[in-house]
Amino acid sequence: MNTNYQHMYEQCKNHMHSYVLAEMVDGTKVDGIITGLDNENVYFAVPVGGENQAYAEHDYRNGYPDERIFGYPGYGYPGYGYPGYGYHRPPRRFRRLILPLAALAALSVLPWY
């Protein structure tokens, strides 16, 4: 590992599984939870919020999610394919983001609220 990135590697290692604000060398900022670390990259779980959360998991057409169970759009066995019934996964709350350690300039711990 390059010694220039050793300090940032140690910072990420110390704050593993913490909610942090990462600032890149180009000035962009990303908030998320550090979920993993290797010699070249840091792995984040970044919250999906606002309008993106509703569309993260489901494809909405005509106001209803596209629930295709057994291959029939909107139909199928009773209780499985009709809008508002049956099983569907909840929308995702986080997405994965992989950033190179070389791109990180600063790391700040954020409080959980």
C-alpha atoms as a printed R data frame, in Angstrom:
    type eleno elety resid chain resno       x       y       z
1   ATOM     1    CA   MET     A     1   0.000   0.000   0.000
2   ATOM     2    CA   ASN     A     2   1.218   3.474  -0.825
3   ATOM     3    CA   THR     A     3   2.276   5.372   2.299
4   ATOM     4    CA   ASN     A     4   0.371   8.454   1.075
5   ATOM     5    CA   TYR     A     5  -2.925   6.606   1.637
6   ATOM     6    CA   GLN     A     6  -1.914   4.934   4.903
7   ATOM     7    CA   HIS     A     7  -3.403   7.748   7.022
8   ATOM     8    CA   MET     A     8  -6.767   7.580   5.220
9   ATOM     9    CA   TYR     A     9  -6.742   3.774   5.469
10  ATOM    10    CA   GLU     A    10  -6.252   4.035   9.259
11  ATOM    11    CA   GLN     A    11  -9.050   6.618   9.529
12  ATOM    12    CA   CYS     A    12 -11.460   4.344   7.652
13  ATOM    13    CA   LYS     A    13 -10.369   1.347   9.719
14  ATOM    14    CA   ASN     A    14 -10.984   3.251  12.980
15  ATOM    15    CA   HIS     A    15 -14.455   4.340  11.837
16  ATOM    16    CA   MET     A    16 -15.612   1.016  10.371
17  ATOM    17    CA   HIS     A    17 -19.448   0.646  10.622
18  ATOM    18    CA   SER     A    18 -19.795   4.338  11.501
19  ATOM    19    CA   TYR     A    19 -21.905   6.945   9.747
20  ATOM    20    CA   VAL     A    20 -19.396   9.336   8.154
21  ATOM    21    CA   LEU     A    21 -19.086  12.214   5.712
22  ATOM    22    CA   ALA     A    22 -16.361  11.547   3.155
23  ATOM    23    CA   GLU     A    23 -14.925  14.432   1.161
24  ATOM    24    CA   MET     A    24 -13.151  13.662  -2.099
25  ATOM    25    CA   VAL     A    25 -10.143  15.482  -3.548
26  ATOM    26    CA   ASP     A    26 -12.432  17.049  -6.195
27  ATOM    27    CA   GLY     A    27 -14.662  18.571  -3.477
28  ATOM    28    CA   THR     A    28 -17.654  16.252  -3.698
29  ATOM    29    CA   LYS     A    29 -19.081  14.934  -0.438
30  ATOM    30    CA   VAL     A    30 -20.726  11.592   0.286
31  ATOM    31    CA   ASP     A    31 -22.390  10.524   3.521
32  ATOM    32    CA   GLY     A    32 -22.790   6.857   4.373
33  ATOM    33    CA   ILE     A    33 -21.781   3.927   6.533
34  ATOM    34    CA   ILE     A    34 -18.348   2.369   6.028
35  ATOM    35    CA   THR     A    35 -19.039  -1.328   5.478
36  ATOM    36    CA   GLY     A    36 -15.693  -2.586   4.201
37  ATOM    37    CA   LEU     A    37 -12.111  -1.711   3.489
38  ATOM    38    CA   ASP     A    38  -9.202  -3.146   1.542
39  ATOM    39    CA   ASN     A    39  -5.795  -1.854   0.448
40  ATOM    40    CA   GLU     A    40  -7.218   0.176  -2.445
41  ATOM    41    CA   ASN     A    41 -10.931   0.853  -1.823
42  ATOM    42    CA   VAL     A    42 -13.396   1.789   0.887
43  ATOM    43    CA   TYR     A    43 -16.964   0.423   0.691
44  ATOM    44    CA   PHE     A    44 -19.971   2.497   1.736
45  ATOM    45    CA   ALA     A    45 -23.674   1.909   2.280
46  ATOM    46    CA   VAL     A    46 -25.160   5.200   1.076
47  ATOM    47    CA   PRO     A    47 -28.748   6.052   2.078
48  ATOM    48    CA   VAL     A    48 -31.289   6.327  -0.706
49  ATOM    49    CA   GLY     A    49 -33.604   9.175   0.164
50  ATOM    50    CA   GLY     A    50 -36.483  11.282  -1.041
51  ATOM    51    CA   GLU     A    51 -37.949  10.542  -4.433
52  ATOM    52    CA   ASN     A    52 -35.308   7.920  -5.306
53  ATOM    53    CA   GLN     A    53 -36.466   5.636  -2.500
54  ATOM    54    CA   ALA     A    54 -39.902   5.022  -4.039
55  ATOM    55    CA   TYR     A    55 -38.354   3.939  -7.330
56  ATOM    56    CA   ALA     A    56 -35.392   2.032  -5.940
57  ATOM    57    CA   GLU     A    57 -37.049  -1.386  -5.981
58  ATOM    58    CA   HIS     A    58 -40.359  -1.191  -7.883
59  ATOM    59    CA   ASP     A    59 -41.264  -0.252 -11.426
60  ATOM    60    CA   TYR     A    60 -44.431   1.831 -11.136
61  ATOM    61    CA   ARG     A    61 -46.774   1.742 -14.120
62  ATOM    62    CA   ASN     A    62 -50.297   3.138 -13.995
63  ATOM    63    CA   GLY     A    63 -49.826   3.920 -10.298
64  ATOM    64    CA   TYR     A    64 -49.194   0.309  -9.252
65  ATOM    65    CA   PRO     A    65 -45.911  -1.508  -8.745
66  ATOM    66    CA   ASP     A    66 -45.084  -4.112 -11.377
67  ATOM    67    CA   GLU     A    67 -45.361  -7.278  -9.319
68  ATOM    68    CA   ARG     A    68 -44.550 -10.164 -11.599
69  ATOM    69    CA   ILE     A    69 -44.989 -13.409  -9.812
70  ATOM    70    CA   PHE     A    70 -45.283 -16.585 -11.881
71  ATOM    71    CA   GLY     A    71 -44.602 -14.552 -15.041
72  ATOM    72    CA   TYR     A    72 -47.921 -12.700 -15.348
73  ATOM    73    CA   PRO     A    73 -47.849  -8.884 -15.082
74  ATOM    74    CA   GLY     A    74 -50.555  -7.840 -12.641
75  ATOM    75    CA   TYR     A    75 -52.214 -11.261 -12.581
76  ATOM    76    CA   GLY     A    76 -51.382 -14.709 -11.348
77  ATOM    77    CA   TYR     A    77 -52.752 -16.749  -8.510
78  ATOM    78    CA   PRO     A    78 -55.150 -14.916  -6.166
79  ATOM    79    CA   GLY     A    79 -53.307 -12.969  -3.537
80  ATOM    80    CA   TYR     A    80 -50.014 -13.001  -5.412
81  ATOM    81    CA   GLY     A    81 -50.247 -10.780  -8.467
82  ATOM    82    CA   TYR     A    82 -52.976  -8.224  -7.861
83  ATOM    83    CA   PRO     A    83 -51.882  -4.695  -6.934
84  ATOM    84    CA   GLY     A    84 -51.977  -4.197  -3.186
85  ATOM    85    CA   TYR     A    85 -51.916  -7.918  -2.402
86  ATOM    86    CA   GLY     A    86 -49.298 -10.558  -2.152
87  ATOM    87    CA   TYR     A    87 -45.629 -10.464  -1.292
88  ATOM    88    CA   HIS     A    88 -43.201  -7.815  -2.385
89  ATOM    89    CA   ARG     A    89 -39.901  -6.665  -0.972
90  ATOM    90    CA   PRO     A    90 -39.735  -3.293   0.755
91  ATOM    91    CA   PRO     A    91 -37.882  -0.555  -1.095
92  ATOM    92    CA   ARG     A    92 -34.143  -0.389  -0.602
93  ATOM    93    CA   ARG     A    93 -32.859   2.068   1.971
94  ATOM    94    CA   PHE     A    94 -29.180   1.896   1.028
95  ATOM    95    CA   ARG     A    95 -27.097   1.450  -2.101
96  ATOM    96    CA   ARG     A    96 -23.493   0.321  -2.273
97  ATOM    97    CA   LEU     A    97 -20.731   2.728  -3.238
98  ATOM    98    CA   ILE     A    98 -17.065   1.848  -3.739
99  ATOM    99    CA   LEU     A    99 -14.515   4.658  -3.609
100 ATOM   100    CA   PRO     A   100 -10.738   4.435  -4.060
101 ATOM   101    CA   LEU     A   101  -8.694   5.479  -1.042
102 ATOM   102    CA   ALA     A   102  -6.709   7.784  -3.332
103 ATOM   103    CA   ALA     A   103  -9.856   9.867  -3.939
104 ATOM   104    CA   LEU     A   104 -10.538  10.547  -0.235
105 ATOM   105    CA   ALA     A   105  -9.343  13.846   1.217
106 ATOM   106    CA   ALA     A   106 -11.174  13.968   4.582
107 ATOM   107    CA   LEU     A   107 -13.415  11.841   6.780
108 ATOM   108    CA   SER     A   108 -15.793  13.164   9.449
109 ATOM   109    CA   VAL     A   109 -17.963  11.142  11.819
110 ATOM   110    CA   LEU     A   110 -21.650  12.151  11.745
111 ATOM   111    CA   PRO     A   111 -24.174  11.625  14.549
112 ATOM   112    CA   TRP     A   112 -27.084   9.168  14.138
113 ATOM   113    CA   TYR     A   113 -30.454  10.911  14.294
